[in-house]
Amino acid sequence: MPSSNPLNPKERVKIPRQQPREVSADTRRTSFVEVSPGFDEEQAVLEASRCLECRDAVCVKGCPVSVDIRGFIQALVQRDFVAAADRIRETNALPAICGRVCPQESQCELVCTMGKRFEPVAIGKLERFVADWEARHRPVWERETARPRGDKVAVVGSGPGGLTCAAELARMGYAVTVFEALHALGGVLRYGIPAFRLPREVLDRELKLLDALGVETRTNFLVGRTATLDELMDEEGFRAVFLATGAGTPAFMGVPGESLSGALSANEFLTRVNLMGADRFPEQDTPLRLGREVAVVGGGNTALDAVRTARRLGAERAYLVYRRSRAEMPARKEEVQHAEEEGVEILFLKSPTAILGDERGRVRGLACQDMALGEPDSSGRRRPIPVPGSDHVLPVQTVISALGQRPNPIVQATTPGLAVAGNGTVTVDAEQRTSRAGVFAGGDLSRGGATVILAMRDGRQAAAAMDRYLRSN
């Protein structure tokens, strides 16, 4: 494709990476408003003009769903926003979501050629701009319409993997039904990610894609309880199934005091707030007792989401307790920066040893010990080692554990012949096929805890494999 950029490469590298404005930290501390409104049109076009239009676009290889990054950016430079959106949606059904929550800095932007000597092109923010522009100017029914109905296929779970698989299959002409255990679609996108990172209206507008494609949805339907997987296939006639039930079972610290009132998992905490409206109690019926001082244990994005949510719900002091140093934190650097701006206190090199309670069985403190870093462990990060005699107590009334999650075992336990690994994940091959004919799986259910975009990659790959399976049978 010929270049659409009037600037030569020497001129492009002189343009600084654009930064969208952000809502002030003072406002964010007490509000679930989105941190940034994103690029305006001029910023987006200027940022797009930084792209070097590499012949071998390595950024595409860094994208798990292989978005044509070079192509959509070239369309952006020409201000052809419709063409840019079409390019993205060729492989990405949820660009407004990916543009907000995907870790581009460790994927497409990590390998960006511009980033070898300068700041990489802000691919994620450009993707978000295109998706937001499309939402304002191009109704979903103008770009997606229902296809002829074919074989019945089922998608179990409506998180990013399930939504992607459902959209891909519907575009192929299959009659798709999505089964969701909760009362609203979205999976982890709805119950796990706070509105200040992913506004509910953005999620809801992306979900309209399923309606436009003619996808049927059944909420409050727990596969394995409401009906088993075999019943769906044998009695309801679903010829293929994609399992995308995620990882909703929290991992705990394994220290004394985790049963005290005021000790809970990040999964429970965020679900109460994001899905069940605990932040609006008593207007909503979900209560949430939060102490003046809150400690969240962990160093990933879920831990950051939990501690920033606690700050917004009125915690006077919100601590993030992490057993390694800043350099080893798996959370996105941008989220860490935003958390500190909002008043979160990050306590590095500390590990909990117990949750302490008062005479009424309520949390009164978190016992910790200092850590030092030793040699790297299997994760490649330096192993934390306890420092003798460093025990101390952090006075808090709420402790939230954010140490990862495992798959819910209901589908696995009620599906004979479905191979499961020791950690509860469903075993799949390179095409997302399980040990059961016609049954595919992906996302956190097969990976354990992973990212939104990797779940989407699995959903897209599974849809292609399901199509091949159905055509061959």
C-alpha positions as a Markdown table, in Angstrom:
| # | Residue | x | y | z |
|---|---|---|---|---|
| 1 | Met | 0.0 | 0.0 | 0.0 |
| 2 | Pro | 1.5 | 3.4 | -1.0 |
| 3 | Ser | 2.2 | 5.9 | 1.8 |
| 4 | Ser | -0.6 | 8.3 | 2.7 |
| 5 | Asn | 1.7 | 10.4 | 4.9 |
| 6 | Pro | 3.0 | 13.7 | 3.4 |
| 7 | Leu | 5.8 | 13.8 | 6.0 |
| 8 | Asn | 9.1 | 12.1 | 5.4 |
| 9 | Pro | 10.6 | 9.8 | 8.1 |
| 10 | Lys | 12.9 | 12.5 | 9.5 |
| 11 | Glu | 10.0 | 14.8 | 10.0 |
| 12 | Arg | 7.9 | 12.1 | 11.6 |
| 13 | Val | 10.4 | 11.2 | 14.3 |
| 14 | Lys | 10.5 | 14.9 | 15.4 |
| 15 | Ile | 6.8 | 14.8 | 16.4 |
| 16 | Pro | 6.5 | 14.0 | 20.2 |
| 17 | Arg | 4.1 | 11.2 | 21.2 |
| 18 | Gln | 0.7 | 12.8 | 21.9 |
| 19 | Gln | -0.8 | 12.7 | 25.4 |
| 20 | Pro | -4.6 | 12.9 | 25.8 |
| 21 | Arg | -5.8 | 15.1 | 28.7 |
| 22 | Glu | -6.8 | 13.4 | 31.9 |
| 23 | Val | -9.3 | 14.2 | 34.6 |
| 24 | Ser | -7.6 | 15.7 | 37.6 |
| 25 | Ala | -6.6 | 13.3 | 40.4 |
| 26 | Asp | -8.7 | 15.3 | 42.9 |
| 27 | Thr | -11.8 | 14.6 | 40.9 |
| 28 | Arg | -10.9 | 11.0 | 40.2 |
| 29 | Arg | -10.5 | 10.2 | 43.9 |
| 30 | Thr | -14.2 | 10.6 | 44.5 |
| 31 | Ser | -15.7 | 9.7 | 41.1 |
| 32 | Phe | -15.9 | 6.7 | 38.8 |
| 33 | Val | -15.5 | 9.0 | 35.8 |
| 34 | Glu | -13.1 | 7.7 | 33.1 |
| 35 | Val | -9.6 | 8.8 | 33.7 |
| 36 | Ser | -9.1 | 10.2 | 30.2 |
| 37 | Pro | -11.5 | 11.2 | 27.4 |
| 38 | Gly | -8.9 | 10.1 | 24.9 |
| 39 | Phe | -7.5 | 11.8 | 21.8 |
| 40 | Asp | -9.4 | 14.6 | 20.0 |
| 41 | Glu | -9.3 | 14.4 | 16.2 |
| 42 | Glu | -6.3 | 16.6 | 15.7 |
| 43 | Gln | -4.2 | 14.7 | 18.3 |
| 44 | Ala | -5.2 | 11.4 | 16.7 |
| 45 | Val | -4.2 | 12.4 | 13.2 |
| 46 | Leu | -0.9 | 13.9 | 14.5 |
| 47 | Glu | -0.1 | 10.8 | 16.5 |
| 48 | Ala | -1.0 | 8.6 | 13.5 |
| 49 | Ser | 1.4 | 10.7 | 11.3 |
| 50 | Arg | 4.3 | 9.5 | 13.5 |
| 51 | Cys | 3.9 | 6.0 | 12.1 |
| 52 | Leu | 6.9 | 5.0 | 9.9 |
| 53 | Glu | 4.6 | 2.7 | 7.8 |
| 54 | Cys | 7.1 | -0.2 | 8.0 |
| 55 | Arg | 6.9 | -2.6 | 5.1 |
| 56 | Asp | 7.3 | -5.5 | 7.5 |
| 57 | Ala | 4.8 | -4.2 | 10.1 |
| 58 | Val | 6.1 | -6.0 | 13.2 |
| 59 | Cys | 3.4 | -4.3 | 15.3 |
| 60 | Val | 0.8 | -6.6 | 13.7 |
| 61 | Lys | 2.8 | -9.6 | 14.8 |
| 62 | Gly | 2.8 | -8.2 | 18.3 |
| 63 | Cys | -1.0 | -8.0 | 18.3 |
| 64 | Pro | -2.7 | -11.3 | 19.5 |
| 65 | Val | -5.6 | -10.8 | 17.1 |
| 66 | Ser | -3.4 | -9.4 | 14.2 |
| 67 | Val | -5.1 | -6.1 | 13.7 |
| 68 | Asp | -3.9 | -4.4 | 10.5 |
| 69 | Ile | -2.3 | -1.6 | 12.4 |
| 70 | Arg | -0.4 | -0.1 | 9.5 |
| 71 | Gly | -3.6 | -0.1 | 7.4 |
| 72 | Phe | -5.8 | 1.6 | 10.0 |
| 73 | Ile | -3.2 | 4.2 | 10.8 |
| 74 | Gln | -2.8 | 5.1 | 7.2 |
| 75 | Ala | -6.5 | 5.6 | 6.9 |
| 76 | Leu | -6.4 | 7.8 | 10.0 |
| 77 | Val | -3.7 | 10.0 | 8.5 |
| 78 | Gln | -6.2 | 10.5 | 5.6 |
| 79 | Arg | -9.0 | 11.2 | 8.1 |
| 80 | Asp | -10.9 | 8.3 | 6.6 |
| 81 | Phe | -12.2 | 7.1 | 9.9 |
| 82 | Val | -14.7 | 4.7 | 8.4 |
| 83 | Ala | -12.0 | 2.9 | 6.6 |
| 84 | Ala | -9.9 | 2.9 | 9.8 |
| 85 | Ala | -12.7 | 1.3 | 11.7 |
| 86 | Asp | -13.4 | -1.3 | 9.0 |
| 87 | Arg | -9.7 | -2.3 | 9.1 |
| 88 | Ile | -9.7 | -2.8 | 12.8 |
| 89 | Arg | -13.0 | -4.7 | 12.9 |
| 90 | Glu | -11.7 | -7.2 | 10.3 |
| 91 | Thr | -10.0 | -9.0 | 13.2 |
| 92 | Asn | -11.1 | -7.2 | 16.4 |
| 93 | Ala | -14.8 | -7.2 | 17.5 |
| 94 | Leu | -14.2 | -5.1 | 20.6 |
| 95 | Pro | -11.9 | -2.2 | 19.7 |
| 96 | Ala | -13.3 | 0.4 | 22.1 |
| 97 | Ile | -12.6 | -2.1 | 24.9 |
| 98 | Cys | -9.1 | -3.2 | 23.7 |
| 99 | Gly | -8.1 | 0.5 | 23.2 |
| 100 | Arg | -8.8 | 1.0 | 26.9 |
| 101 | Val | -7.7 | -2.1 | 28.8 |
| 102 | Cys | -5.2 | -4.0 | 26.6 |
| 103 | Pro | -1.5 | -3.9 | 27.6 |
| 104 | Gln | -0.3 | -2.5 | 24.3 |
| 105 | Glu | 3.0 | -1.5 | 25.9 |
| 106 | Ser | 3.9 | -5.2 | 26.2 |
| 107 | Gln | 2.4 | -6.2 | 22.8 |
| 108 | Cys | 2.1 | -4.1 | 19.6 |
| 109 | Glu | 3.8 | -1.0 | 21.0 |
| 110 | Leu | 6.7 | -3.0 | 22.5 |
| 111 | Val | 7.8 | -4.0 | 19.0 |
| 112 | Cys | 7.0 | -0.7 | 17.3 |
| 113 | Thr | 9.9 | 0.3 | 15.1 |
| 114 | Met | 9.6 | 3.9 | 16.2 |
| 115 | Gly | 10.0 | 2.8 | 19.8 |
| 116 | Lys | 13.5 | 1.5 | 19.2 |
| 117 | Arg | 14.9 | 5.1 | 19.4 |
| 118 | Phe | 11.9 | 7.2 | 20.3 |
| 119 | Glu | 8.5 | 6.8 | 22.0 |
| 120 | Pro | 6.4 | 4.1 | 20.2 |
| 121 | Val | 3.3 | 5.1 | 18.3 |
| 122 | Ala | 0.3 | 5.2 | 20.7 |
| 123 | Ile | -1.4 | 2.3 | 18.9 |
| 124 | Gly | -3.9 | 1.6 | 21.7 |
| 125 | Lys | -5.0 | 5.2 | 22.1 |
| 126 | Leu | -5.5 | 5.5 | 18.3 |
| 127 | Glu | -7.6 | 2.3 | 18.3 |
| 128 | Arg | -9.7 | 3.7 | 21.0 |
| 129 | Phe | -10.2 | 7.0 | 19.1 |
| 130 | Val | -11.3 | 5.2 | 16.0 |
| 131 | Ala | -13.8 | 3.1 | 17.9 |
| 132 | Asp | -15.2 | 6.1 | 19.8 |
| 133 | Trp | -15.5 | 8.1 | 16.6 |
| 134 | Glu | -17.4 | 5.2 | 15.0 |
| 135 | Ala | -19.8 | 5.0 | 18.0 |
| 136 | Arg | -20.7 | 8.7 | 17.6 |
| 137 | His | -21.0 | 8.8 | 13.8 |
| 138 | Arg | -21.8 | 5.3 | 12.6 |
| 139 | Pro | -24.7 | 3.2 | 14.2 |
| 140 | Val | -23.9 | -0.5 | 14.5 |
| 141 | Trp | -26.7 | -1.5 | 12.1 |
| 142 | Glu | -24.9 | 0.4 | 9.3 |
| 143 | Arg | -21.8 | -1.8 | 9.7 |
| 144 | Glu | -23.2 | -5.1 | 10.9 |
| 145 | Thr | -26.3 | -7.0 | 9.8 |
| 146 | Ala | -27.7 | -10.4 | 10.7 |
| 147 | Arg | -26.5 | -13.2 | 8.4 |
| 148 | Pro | -28.5 | -16.3 | 7.2 |
| 149 | Arg | -28.9 | -18.8 | 9.9 |
| 150 | Gly | -27.1 | -22.1 | 9.7 |
| 151 | Asp | -26.1 | -24.8 | 12.3 |
| 152 | Lys | -26.8 | -24.1 | 15.9 |
| 153 | Val | -23.7 | -23.4 | 18.0 |
| 154 | Ala | -23.4 | -22.4 | 21.7 |
| 155 | Val | -21.0 | -20.0 | 23.4 |
| 156 | Val | -20.9 | -20.5 | 27.2 |
| 157 | Gly | -19.8 | -17.2 | 28.9 |
| 158 | Ser | -20.0 | -13.7 | 27.6 |
| 159 | Gly | -16.6 | -12.3 | 28.5 |
| 160 | Pro | -14.1 | -11.1 | 25.8 |
| 161 | Gly | -13.4 | -14.6 | 24.5 |
| 162 | Gly | -17.1 | -15.6 | 24.3 |
| 163 | Leu | -18.2 | -12.3 | 22.7 |
| 164 | Thr | -15.4 | -12.5 | 20.1 |
| 165 | Cys | -16.2 | -16.2 | 19.2 |
| 166 | Ala | -20.0 | -15.4 | 19.0 |
| 167 | Ala | -19.4 | -12.5 | 16.7 |
| 168 | Glu | -17.1 | -14.4 | 14.4 |
| 169 | Leu | -19.5 | -17.4 | 14.2 |
| 170 | Ala | -22.5 | -15.2 | 13.5 |
| 171 | Arg | -20.6 | -13.5 | 10.7 |
| 172 | Met | -20.0 | -16.9 | 9.2 |
| 173 | Gly | -23.8 | -17.5 | 9.2 |
| 174 | Tyr | -24.2 | -19.8 | 12.2 |
| 175 | Ala | -27.2 | -19.6 | 14.6 |
| 176 | Val | -25.3 | -18.5 | 17.8 |
| 177 | Thr | -26.7 | -18.6 | 21.4 |
| 178 | Val | -24.6 | -17.1 | 24.2 |
| 179 | Phe | -25.3 | -18.5 | 27.7 |
| 180 | Glu | -24.4 | -16.2 | 30.6 |
| 181 | Ala | -24.6 | -17.3 | 34.3 |
| 182 | Leu | -25.1 | -13.7 | 35.6 |
| 183 | His | -27.9 | -11.3 | 34.9 |
| 184 | Ala | -26.0 | -9.1 | 32.5 |
| 185 | Leu | -23.6 | -9.8 | 29.6 |
| 186 | Gly | -19.9 | -8.9 | 29.6 |
| 187 | Gly | -18.3 | -11.3 | 32.0 |
| 188 | Val | -15.1 | -10.0 | 33.5 |
| 189 | Leu | -15.5 | -6.8 | 31.4 |
| 190 | Arg | -18.6 | -6.0 | 33.5 |
| 191 | Tyr | -17.9 | -7.4 | 36.9 |
| 192 | Gly | -14.1 | -7.2 | 37.0 |
| 193 | Ile | -13.1 | -3.9 | 35.4 |
| 194 | Pro | -14.1 | -0.6 | 37.1 |
| 195 | Ala | -16.0 | 2.1 | 35.2 |
| 196 | Phe | -13.1 | 4.5 | 35.5 |
| 197 | Arg | -11.2 | 2.2 | 33.2 |
| 198 | Leu | -14.0 | 0.8 | 31.1 |
| 199 | Pro | -17.3 | 2.8 | 31.3 |
| 200 | Arg | -20.4 | 0.7 | 31.3 |
| 201 | Glu | -21.8 | 2.6 | 28.3 |
| 202 | Val | -18.8 | 1.6 | 26.2 |
| 203 | Leu | -19.3 | -2.0 | 27.1 |
| 204 | Asp | -23.0 | -1.8 | 26.4 |
| 205 | Arg | -22.5 | -0.2 | 22.9 |
| 206 | Glu | -20.0 | -2.9 | 21.9 |
| 207 | Leu | -22.6 | -5.6 | 23.0 |
| 208 | Lys | -25.0 | -4.1 | 20.5 |
| 209 | Leu | -22.8 | -5.9 | 17.9 |
| 210 | Leu | -24.4 | -9.2 | 19.0 |
| 211 | Asp | -27.9 | -7.9 | 18.4 |
| 212 | Ala | -27.0 | -6.6 | 15.0 |
| 213 | Leu | -25.6 | -10.0 | 14.1 |
| 214 | Gly | -28.7 | -11.8 | 15.3 |
| 215 | Val | -27.0 | -13.6 | 18.2 |
| 216 | Glu | -29.5 | -15.0 | 20.8 |
| 217 | Thr | -28.5 | -14.5 | 24.5 |
| 218 | Arg | -29.7 | -16.3 | 27.6 |
| 219 | Thr | -28.8 | -14.7 | 30.9 |
| 220 | Asn | -29.2 | -16.3 | 34.4 |
| 221 | Phe | -28.3 | -19.6 | 32.8 |
| 222 | Leu | -25.6 | -21.6 | 34.6 |
| 223 | Val | -24.3 | -24.3 | 32.3 |
| 224 | Gly | -23.7 | -27.3 | 34.6 |
| 225 | Arg | -26.7 | -26.5 | 36.8 |
| 226 | Thr | -29.5 | -25.0 | 34.6 |
| 227 | Ala | -28.6 | -27.5 | 32.0 |
| 228 | Thr | -25.5 | -29.6 | 31.4 |
| 229 | Leu | -23.3 | -29.3 | 28.4 |
| 230 | Asp | -24.5 | -32.7 | 27.2 |
| 231 | Glu | -28.1 | -31.6 | 27.5 |
| 232 | Leu | -27.4 | -28.5 | 25.3 |
| 233 | Met | -25.8 | -30.7 | 22.6 |
| 234 | Asp | -28.1 | -33.8 | 22.8 |
| 235 | Glu | -31.5 | -32.2 | 23.6 |
| 236 | Glu | -31.2 | -28.7 | 22.3 |
| 237 | Gly | -29.3 | -29.6 | 19.1 |
| 238 | Phe | -26.2 | -27.4 | 19.5 |
| 239 | Arg | -23.6 | -29.0 | 17.1 |
| 240 | Ala | -20.6 | -27.2 | 18.6 |
| 241 | Val | -19.8 | -25.4 | 21.8 |
| 242 | Phe | -17.2 | -22.9 | 22.9 |
| 243 | Leu | -16.5 | -22.8 | 26.6 |
| 244 | Ala | -15.4 | -19.4 | 27.8 |
| 245 | Thr | -16.4 | -19.3 | 31.5 |
| 246 | Gly | -13.3 | -17.5 | 32.7 |
| 247 | Ala | -11.6 | -17.8 | 36.0 |
| 248 | Gly | -14.0 | -16.6 | 38.7 |
| 249 | Thr | -12.7 | -18.6 | 41.7 |
| 250 | Pro | -10.3 | -16.5 | 43.7 |
| 251 | Ala | -7.0 | -17.6 | 45.1 |
| 252 | Phe | -6.4 | -16.7 | 48.8 |
| 253 | Met | -3.2 | -15.9 | 50.8 |
| 254 | Gly | -3.4 | -19.0 | 53.0 |
| 255 | Val | -2.7 | -17.0 | 56.2 |
| 256 | Pro | -4.7 | -16.9 | 59.5 |
| 257 | Gly | -7.7 | -14.6 | 59.7 |
| 258 | Glu | -9.0 | -14.8 | 56.1 |
| 259 | Ser | -12.5 | -15.7 | 57.4 |
| 260 | Leu | -12.8 | -12.5 | 59.5 |
| 261 | Ser | -15.4 | -9.9 | 58.7 |
| 262 | Gly | -13.7 | -7.4 | 56.5 |
| 263 | Ala | -11.5 | -9.9 | 54.7 |
| 264 | Leu | -12.6 | -10.6 | 51.1 |
| 265 | Ser | -11.3 | -11.3 | 47.6 |
| 266 | Ala | -10.9 | -8.8 | 44.9 |
| 267 | Asn | -13.3 | -10.8 | 42.8 |
| 268 | Glu | -16.1 | -10.4 | 45.4 |
| 269 | Phe | -15.3 | -6.8 | 46.1 |
| 270 | Leu | -15.2 | -5.7 | 42.4 |
| 271 | Thr | -18.3 | -7.8 | 41.5 |
| 272 | Arg | -20.3 | -6.2 | 44.3 |
| 273 | Val | -19.3 | -2.7 | 43.1 |
| 274 | Asn | -19.1 | -3.1 | 39.3 |
| 275 | Leu | -22.0 | -5.5 | 38.7 |
| 276 | Met | -24.3 | -5.2 | 41.8 |
| 277 | Gly | -24.1 | -1.5 | 42.5 |
| 278 | Ala | -22.6 | -1.6 | 46.0 |
| 279 | Asp | -21.2 | 1.9 | 45.4 |
| 280 | Arg | -24.8 | 3.1 | 45.3 |
| 281 | Phe | -26.1 | 1.5 | 48.5 |
| 282 | Pro | -28.8 | 1.9 | 49.8 |
| 283 | Glu | -30.2 | 3.0 | 46.4 |
| 284 | Gln | -29.1 | -0.5 | 45.3 |
| 285 | Asp | -29.6 | -3.5 | 47.5 |
| 286 | Thr | -26.0 | -4.6 | 47.8 |
| 287 | Pro | -24.3 | -3.5 | 51.0 |
| 288 | Leu | -20.5 | -3.1 | 51.3 |
| 289 | Arg | -18.8 | -2.3 | 54.6 |
| 290 | Leu | -15.5 | -0.6 | 53.9 |
| 291 | Gly | -13.0 | 0.5 | 56.6 |
| 292 | Arg | -11.4 | 3.9 | 56.8 |
| 293 | Glu | -8.1 | 2.1 | 56.1 |
| 294 | Val | -8.0 | -0.6 | 53.4 |
| 295 | Ala | -5.1 | -2.9 | 52.3 |
| 296 | Val | -5.2 | -4.7 | 49.0 |
| 297 | Val | -2.6 | -7.5 | 48.6 |
| 298 | Gly | -1.2 | -8.1 | 45.1 |
| 299 | Gly | 0.6 | -6.3 | 42.3 |
| 300 | Gly | -1.4 | -7.0 | 39.2 |
| 301 | Asn | -4.0 | -5.0 | 37.4 |
| 302 | Thr | -6.8 | -6.5 | 39.4 |
| 303 | Ala | -5.1 | -5.4 | 42.6 |
| 304 | Leu | -4.8 | -1.8 | 41.2 |
| 305 | Asp | -8.5 | -1.9 | 40.2 |
| 306 | Ala | -9.5 | -2.9 | 43.7 |
| 307 | Val | -7.3 | -0.4 | 45.6 |
| 308 | Arg | -8.4 | 2.5 | 43.3 |
| 309 | Thr | -12.0 | 1.5 | 43.7 |
| 310 | Ala | -11.6 | 1.4 | 47.5 |
| 311 | Arg | -10.1 | 5.0 | 47.4 |
| 312 | Arg | -13.1 | 6.2 | 45.4 |
| 313 | Leu | -15.5 | 4.6 | 47.9 |
| 314 | Gly | -14.2 | 6.7 | 50.7 |
| 315 | Ala | -11.1 | 4.9 | 52.1 |
| 316 | Glu | -9.1 | 7.6 | 53.8 |
| 317 | Arg | -5.9 | 5.5 | 53.4 |
| 318 | Ala | -5.7 | 2.8 | 50.7 |
| 319 | Tyr | -2.6 | 0.6 | 50.7 |
| 320 | Leu | -1.3 | -1.7 | 48.0 |
| 321 | Val | 0.8 | -4.4 | 49.7 |
| 322 | Tyr | 3.2 | -6.0 | 47.3 |
| 323 | Arg | 6.0 | -8.5 | 48.2 |
| 324 | Arg | 8.4 | -7.4 | 45.4 |
| 325 | Ser | 9.7 | -4.1 | 44.2 |
| 326 | Arg | 8.2 | -1.7 | 41.6 |
| 327 | Ala | 10.4 | -3.2 | 38.8 |
| 328 | Glu | 8.7 | -6.6 | 39.2 |
| 329 | Met | 5.1 | -5.4 | 39.4 |
| 330 | Pro | 3.0 | -7.0 | 36.6 |
| 331 | Ala | 0.4 | -4.2 | 36.6 |
| 332 | Arg | 0.5 | -1.6 | 33.7 |
| 333 | Lys | 2.7 | 1.3 | 34.5 |
| 334 | Glu | 0.0 | 3.7 | 33.5 |
| 335 | Glu | -2.4 | 2.2 | 36.1 |
| 336 | Val | 0.3 | 2.4 | 38.8 |
| 337 | Gln | 0.9 | 6.1 | 38.0 |
| 338 | His | -2.8 | 6.9 | 38.1 |
| 339 | Ala | -3.1 | 5.1 | 41.5 |
| 340 | Glu | -0.3 | 7.0 | 43.1 |
| 341 | Glu | -1.8 | 10.3 | 41.7 |
| 342 | Glu | -5.1 | 9.4 | 43.4 |
| 343 | Gly | -3.5 | 8.9 | 46.8 |
| 344 | Val | -2.9 | 5.1 | 46.9 |
| 345 | Glu | 0.1 | 4.2 | 49.0 |
| 346 | Ile | 2.1 | 1.4 | 47.5 |
| 347 | Leu | 4.1 | -0.6 | 50.1 |
| 348 | Phe | 6.7 | -2.5 | 48.3 |
| 349 | Leu | 8.7 | -5.5 | 49.7 |
| 350 | Lys | 6.0 | -6.5 | 52.3 |
| 351 | Ser | 4.3 | -9.8 | 52.6 |
| 352 | Pro | 1.2 | -10.6 | 54.8 |
| 353 | Thr | 1.6 | -13.2 | 57.5 |
| 354 | Ala | -1.8 | -12.9 | 59.1 |
| 355 | Ile | -5.0 | -10.9 | 59.2 |
| 356 | Leu | -5.8 | -9.8 | 62.8 |
| 357 | Gly | -9.2 | -9.5 | 64.2 |
| 358 | Asp | -10.9 | -7.8 | 67.2 |
| 359 | Glu | -13.2 | -9.3 | 69.8 |
| 360 | Arg | -16.2 | -9.0 | 67.4 |
| 361 | Gly | -14.4 | -11.0 | 64.7 |
| 362 | Arg | -13.8 | -7.9 | 62.5 |
| 363 | Val | -10.5 | -7.0 | 60.8 |
| 364 | Arg | -8.3 | -4.7 | 62.8 |
| 365 | Gly | -4.9 | -5.1 | 61.1 |
| 366 | Leu | -2.7 | -6.8 | 58.6 |
| 367 | Ala | 0.4 | -8.4 | 60.1 |
| 368 | Cys | 3.3 | -8.2 | 57.6 |
| 369 | Gln | 7.0 | -8.8 | 57.3 |
| 370 | Asp | 9.6 | -7.0 | 55.2 |
| 371 | Met | 11.0 | -8.8 | 52.2 |
| 372 | Ala | 14.3 | -8.7 | 50.3 |
| 373 | Leu | 14.8 | -9.9 | 46.7 |
| 374 | Gly | 16.9 | -13.0 | 46.0 |
| 375 | Glu | 17.6 | -14.8 | 42.8 |
| 376 | Pro | 15.0 | -15.0 | 40.0 |
| 377 | Asp | 12.3 | -17.7 | 40.3 |
| 378 | Ser | 10.4 | -19.6 | 37.6 |
| 379 | Ser | 8.5 | -16.4 | 36.6 |
| 380 | Gly | 11.8 | -14.7 | 35.8 |
| 381 | Arg | 11.3 | -12.2 | 38.7 |
| 382 | Arg | 13.5 | -12.0 | 41.7 |
| 383 | Arg | 12.3 | -14.2 | 44.5 |
| 384 | Pro | 11.1 | -12.4 | 47.7 |
| 385 | Ile | 12.9 | -13.6 | 50.9 |
| 386 | Pro | 11.6 | -12.7 | 54.4 |
| 387 | Val | 13.8 | -10.4 | 56.5 |
| 388 | Pro | 14.2 | -11.8 | 60.0 |
| 389 | Gly | 12.8 | -9.6 | 62.8 |
| 390 | Ser | 10.9 | -7.3 | 60.5 |
| 391 | Asp | 7.4 | -8.2 | 61.6 |
| 392 | His | 4.9 | -5.3 | 62.0 |
| 393 | Val | 1.2 | -4.5 | 61.8 |
| 394 | Leu | -0.6 | -2.3 | 59.3 |
| 395 | Pro | -3.7 | -0.9 | 61.0 |
| 396 | Val | -6.6 | -1.5 | 58.6 |
| 397 | Gln | -10.2 | -2.5 | 58.8 |
| 398 | Thr | -10.5 | -4.1 | 55.4 |
| 399 | Val | -8.2 | -6.6 | 53.6 |
| 400 | Ile | -8.7 | -7.5 | 50.0 |
| 401 | Ser | -6.8 | -10.3 | 48.4 |
| 402 | Ala | -5.9 | -9.9 | 44.7 |
| 403 | Leu | -3.6 | -12.9 | 44.1 |
| 404 | Gly | -5.1 | -14.4 | 41.0 |
| 405 | Gln | -8.0 | -16.6 | 40.1 |
| 406 | Arg | -8.8 | -20.1 | 39.0 |
| 407 | Pro | -11.6 | -21.5 | 36.7 |
| 408 | Asn | -14.9 | -22.2 | 38.3 |
| 409 | Pro | -15.2 | -26.0 | 38.3 |
| 410 | Ile | -18.9 | -26.5 | 37.5 |
| 411 | Val | -18.7 | -27.2 | 33.8 |
| 412 | Gln | -15.7 | -29.4 | 34.2 |
| 413 | Ala | -17.4 | -31.4 | 37.0 |
| 414 | Thr | -20.6 | -32.0 | 35.1 |
| 415 | Thr | -19.1 | -32.8 | 31.7 |
| 416 | Pro | -17.9 | -36.4 | 31.4 |
| 417 | Gly | -14.8 | -36.9 | 29.3 |
| 418 | Leu | -13.6 | -33.3 | 29.4 |
| 419 | Ala | -9.9 | -33.3 | 30.1 |
| 420 | Val | -8.8 | -30.9 | 32.9 |
| 421 | Ala | -5.3 | -30.0 | 34.1 |
| 422 | Gly | -4.3 | -30.1 | 37.7 |
| 423 | Asn | -5.0 | -26.3 | 38.2 |
| 424 | Gly | -8.6 | -26.7 | 37.0 |
| 425 | Thr | -8.0 | -25.4 | 33.5 |
| 426 | Val | -9.6 | -27.2 | 30.6 |
| 427 | Thr | -7.0 | -28.8 | 28.3 |
| 428 | Val | -7.0 | -27.6 | 24.7 |
| 429 | Asp | -4.9 | -28.1 | 21.7 |
| 430 | Ala | -3.5 | -25.5 | 19.3 |
| 431 | Glu | -6.9 | -24.9 | 17.8 |
| 432 | Gln | -8.7 | -24.6 | 21.1 |
| 433 | Arg | -10.2 | -28.1 | 20.8 |
| 434 | Thr | -10.9 | -30.0 | 24.0 |
| 435 | Ser | -11.0 | -33.8 | 24.5 |
| 436 | Arg | -14.7 | -33.8 | 23.7 |
| 437 | Ala | -15.7 | -33.8 | 20.0 |
| 438 | Gly | -17.3 | -30.5 | 19.1 |
| 439 | Val | -16.4 | -28.8 | 22.3 |
| 440 | Phe | -13.8 | -26.0 | 22.3 |
| 441 | Ala | -12.5 | -23.8 | 25.1 |
| 442 | Gly | -10.4 | -20.7 | 25.6 |
| 443 | Gly | -9.6 | -17.6 | 27.6 |
| 444 | Asp | -9.0 | -17.9 | 31.3 |
| 445 | Leu | -10.8 | -21.2 | 31.4 |
| 446 | Ser | -7.9 | -22.8 | 29.4 |
| 447 | Arg | -5.1 | -20.4 | 30.3 |
| 448 | Gly | -5.7 | -19.5 | 33.9 |
| 449 | Gly | -5.6 | -15.8 | 34.5 |
| 450 | Ala | -4.7 | -13.9 | 31.3 |
| 451 | Thr | -5.5 | -10.7 | 29.4 |
| 452 | Val | -8.6 | -9.6 | 27.6 |
| 453 | Ile | -6.9 | -9.6 | 24.2 |
| 454 | Leu | -5.5 | -13.2 | 24.7 |
| 455 | Ala | -9.1 | -14.3 | 25.5 |
| 456 | Met | -10.2 | -12.6 | 22.3 |
| 457 | Arg | -7.5 | -14.3 | 20.3 |
| 458 | Asp | -8.7 | -17.7 | 21.6 |
| 459 | Gly | -12.3 | -16.9 | 20.8 |
| 460 | Arg | -11.4 | -15.9 | 17.2 |
| 461 | Gln | -9.2 | -19.0 | 16.7 |
| 462 | Ala | -11.9 | -21.2 | 18.2 |
| 463 | Ala | -14.5 | -19.8 | 15.8 |
| 464 | Ala | -12.4 | -20.7 | 12.8 |
| 465 | Ala | -11.7 | -24.2 | 14.2 |
| 466 | Met | -15.5 | -24.7 | 14.9 |
| 467 | Asp | -16.3 | -23.7 | 11.4 |
| 468 | Arg | -13.8 | -26.3 | 10.0 |
| 469 | Tyr | -15.2 | -28.9 | 12.4 |
| 470 | Leu | -18.8 | -28.3 | 11.3 |
| 471 | Arg | -18.0 | -28.2 | 7.6 |
| 472 | Ser | -16.1 | -31.5 | 7.9 |
| 473 | Asn | -19.0 | -33.2 | 9.8 |
